[in-house]
């Protein structure tokens, strides 16, 4: 069969429309909210190196530019050809490429966890052999045409209030579905089902996100998970790339970063609210982690990330 000469043209025109729509929906530097809960669009012109990030479960679709994440010695690309799926929130380091002439544009989908669990259950019930997978926190997958089509329809709907009202929820559901049946779907579904030893760690992470500002006992966490302390440490690090104490510290510092950027109290008040007994200890940890003082980081966040939701 002769190749279809329209294939590359169609792909190029689709990509141009994706970039154009994302640019219109994200006029401001940083994160731009949309009319759909859980969907944000990032515009940035900055080249970033070794930036600490912590994403909630979801997916990131880069339409122009490039990002890459580094976790425990592995590199995860998310660029114009690959998207990033996040099954459990883990702190990692990120760098990105962009410029004023060609800003980075990316769609961030935060999973509706009830919807994702419902879809995972439906998929599992209807597949002859439900596809399980090893739980992984981050997964980079090729941007397949079906995923790209859904993202394009989502952006079109966000530009049309009537279309958004009629079709928005359905398109958002389809996007969740496409991620969950994509190459990384088995790993994400396994995280949602919380089965096996990795499932115990996923449940433990959920508990830590609720109690990160309280005193943490690794022995108590291991006991709650029904594991020995050494086994808990091994499985925790395999999933998150960090020890339980390092993970909790990162949660506290990322939460503090948002509070400071939003000007929600003094440094001492923020430090206490995220679980630090000493403001001086907090300031030292903060500067070591973000490589800027709290006030410097707050300025950087407002400049580069803009609206924080």
C-alpha positions in Angstrom: 0.0 0.0 0.0 1.3 3.5 -0.9 1.9 5.8 2.1 -0.7 8.4 2.7 0.9 11.8 1.9 -1.5 13.5 4.2 -0.3 11.7 7.3 2.6 14.1 8.1 0.6 17.1 7.1 -2.3 16.1 9.3 0.0 15.5 12.2 1.7 18.8 11.7 -1.6 20.7 11.5 -2.9 18.9 14.6 0.2 19.9 16.5 0.0 23.5 15.4 -3.6 23.7 16.5 -2.7 22.1 19.9 0.0 24.7 20.4 -2.2 27.6 19.3 -5.1 26.6 21.6 -2.8 26.0 24.5 -1.2 29.5 23.9 -4.7 31.1 23.9 -5.8 29.3 27.0 -2.5 30.1 28.9 -1.8 33.8 28.3 0.0 34.3 31.5 3.4 33.1 32.7 3.1 30.1 35.0 0.1 27.9 35.6 -3.2 29.0 34.1 -6.5 27.6 35.5 -9.3 26.4 33.2 -13.0 26.0 33.5 -12.4 22.3 34.2 -11.4 21.3 37.8 -8.1 19.4 37.7 -6.9 20.8 34.4 -4.3 23.6 34.2 -2.1 24.8 31.4 1.5 25.9 32.0 3.3 28.6 30.0 6.9 29.2 30.7 9.7 30.9 28.9 12.4 30.0 31.4 15.2 27.4 31.1 15.1 25.5 34.4 17.7 23.3 35.9 17.5 20.8 38.8 14.2 22.2 40.2 12.5 20.2 43.0 8.9 19.3 42.1 6.1 17.2 43.6 3.2 16.3 41.3 -0.1 14.9 42.4 -1.4 11.8 40.6 -2.2 12.6 37.0 -0.6 13.2 33.7 1.4 16.0 32.0 1.1 16.6 28.2 3.9 18.8 26.8 2.7 20.4 23.6 5.7 22.6 22.9 9.1 22.5 24.5 10.6 19.8 26.7 10.8 18.7 30.3 12.6 15.8 32.0 12.4 14.5 35.5 15.2 12.8 37.4 14.3 10.3 40.1 16.7 7.8 41.8 19.1 7.8 38.8 16.4 7.4 36.1 15.4 10.1 33.6 11.7 10.5 32.5 11.1 12.5 29.4 7.9 14.5 28.9 8.1 16.4 25.7 6.2 16.8 22.4 6.5 13.1 21.8 6.1 11.7 25.3 3.8 12.4 28.2 4.3 11.7 31.9 1.9 9.7 34.1 2.2 10.1 37.8 0.6 7.2 39.8 1.7 8.3 43.3 3.1 11.7 44.3 6.8 11.6 44.7 9.4 14.4 45.0 11.8 14.5 42.1 14.1 17.0 40.3 13.1 18.5 37.0 14.6 20.6 34.2 13.0 22.2 31.1 13.8 23.9 27.9 11.9 27.0 26.6 12.4 30.5 25.3 10.5 33.7 24.8 10.2 32.8 21.0 9.1 29.3 21.8 7.6 29.0 25.3 7.0 25.7 26.9 3.2 24.9 26.8 1.9 21.9 28.8 -1.5 20.6 29.9 -1.6 19.3 33.5 -4.3 16.8 34.4 -4.8 16.0 38.0 -6.6 12.7 38.4 -10.1 12.7 39.8 -9.3 9.8 42.0 -12.9 8.6 42.4 -13.3 8.7 38.6 -10.0 7.0 38.0 -10.9 4.2 40.5 -14.2 3.7 38.8 -12.7 3.5 35.3 -10.0 1.1 36.6 -12.7 -1.1 38.1 -14.7 -1.1 34.8 -11.6 -2.0 32.8 -10.7 -4.8 35.2 -14.2 -6.2 35.2 -14.3 -6.4 31.4 -10.9 -7.6 30.5 -10.5 -11.4 30.2 -7.2 -11.0 32.0 -7.1 -7.7 33.8 -3.7 -6.1 33.1 -1.8 -5.7 36.3 1.6 -4.1 36.5 4.3 -3.3 38.9 3.4 -0.1 40.7 5.7 2.7 39.5 5.5 6.3 40.7 6.5 8.0 37.3 6.0 6.6 33.8 7.0 8.3 30.5 5.0 7.0 27.5 4.9 7.9 23.8 2.1 10.4 22.9 -0.1 8.1 20.8 -2.6 9.6 18.3 -5.6 8.7 20.4 -4.2 10.5 23.4 -3.3 13.5 21.3 -6.9 13.6 19.8 -8.5 13.7 23.2 -6.2 16.5 24.4 -7.0 18.4 21.2 -10.8 18.0 21.8 -10.3 19.0 25.4 -8.6 22.3 24.4 -11.2 23.0 21.8 -14.0 22.5 24.3 -12.2 24.8 26.8 -12.5 27.6 24.1 -16.2 27.0 23.6 -18.5 27.4 26.7 -21.4 25.5 25.1 -19.2 22.6 23.9 -17.6 22.6 27.3 -20.9 22.4 29.1 -22.2 19.6 26.9 -19.0 17.6 26.2 -16.4 18.6 28.8 -17.1 16.0 31.5 -17.2 13.2 28.8 -13.9 14.3 27.3 -12.3 14.5 30.7 -13.5 11.0 31.5 -12.1 9.8 28.1 -8.7 11.3 28.9 -8.6 9.5 32.2 -9.5 6.3 30.4 -6.8 6.7 27.7 -4.2 7.2 30.3 -5.4 4.1 32.3 -5.4 1.9 29.2 -2.1 3.3 27.8 1.3 1.7 28.1 1.6 2.9 31.7 -2.0 1.9 32.6 -1.1 -1.3 34.3 1.2 0.5 36.7 -1.4 3.2 37.4 -4.2 0.8 37.9 -2.1 -1.3 40.3 -1.5 1.9 42.3 -5.2 2.6 42.4 -6.0 -1.0 43.5 -3.4 -0.8 46.3 -2.7 -4.6 46.2 0.3 -6.5 47.3 3.4 -5.0 49.0 3.5 -2.0 46.8 -0.2 -1.4 47.5 0.7 -1.3 51.2 3.2 1.4 50.5 0.7 3.4 48.4 -1.7 3.3 51.3 1.1 4.4 53.6 1.9 7.3 51.3 -1.8 8.4 51.4 -1.6 8.4 55.2 1.6 10.4 55.2 0.0 13.0 53.0 -2.7 13.4 55.6 -0.4 13.4 58.7 2.9 14.9 57.3 2.8 17.7 59.9 2.7 15.3 62.8 5.5 13.4 64.4 6.4 10.5 62.2 7.4 7.0 63.5 8.8 4.7 60.8 8.3 1.7 63.1 4.6 2.7 63.5 4.2 3.1 59.7 5.8 -0.3 59.1 3.6 -1.9 61.7 0.5 -0.4 60.2 1.6 -1.7 56.8 2.1 -5.2 58.3 5.8 -5.2 57.4 9.1 -5.3 59.2 11.0 -2.0 59.4 13.8 -3.2 57.0 11.2 -4.5 54.5 9.2 -1.3 54.7 12.3 0.8 54.0 13.2 -1.3 51.0 9.8 -1.2 49.4 9.3 2.5 50.3 12.5 3.5 48.6 11.8 1.3 45.5 8.6 3.2 44.9 9.5 6.7 45.9 13.3 6.9 45.5 13.6 8.2 49.0 13.5 7.0 52.6 10.3 7.6 54.6 12.0 10.5 56.6 13.3 12.1 53.4 9.8 11.8 51.8 8.1 13.4 54.8 10.6 16.2 54.8 10.0 16.9 51.1 6.2 16.9 51.7 6.7 19.5 54.5 9.0 21.7 52.5 6.8 21.6 49.3 3.7 22.5 51.4 5.6 25.3 53.2 6.8 26.6 49.8 3.2 27.0 48.7 2.1 28.6 51.9 5.0 31.1 51.8 4.3 32.0 48.1 0.7 32.6 49.0 1.8 34.7 52.0 0.0 32.6 54.6 1.9 33.5 57.7 5.4 34.3 58.9 8.3 31.9 58.3 7.9 30.7 62.0 4.2 30.2 61.6 4.6 28.2 58.4 7.4 26.1 59.9 5.2 25.2 62.8 2.2 24.4 60.7 4.1 21.9 58.6 5.6 20.1 61.6 8.9 21.9 62.4 9.6 22.6 66.0 12.4 25.0 65.1 12.1 27.9 62.6 15.9 27.9 62.3 16.0 24.2 61.5 13.2 24.7 58.9 15.1 27.6 57.2 18.3 25.5 57.0 16.4 22.5 55.5 14.5 24.8 53.1 17.6 26.5 51.7 19.4 23.1 51.4 16.4 21.6 49.4 15.4 24.5 47.2 18.8 26.3 47.1 17.2 29.6 47.9 15.9 31.2 51.1 12.2 31.0 51.7 11.7 34.6 50.6 13.8 34.1 47.5 11.9 30.9 46.7 8.5 32.7 47.2 9.5 35.3 44.7 10.8 32.7 42.2 7.5 30.7 42.5 5.3 33.7 41.8 7.5 34.7 38.9 7.7 31.2 37.2 4.7 29.3 38.4 2.2 32.2 38.5 -1.3 31.1 39.6 -1.2 28.2 42.1 -4.3 26.1 42.5 
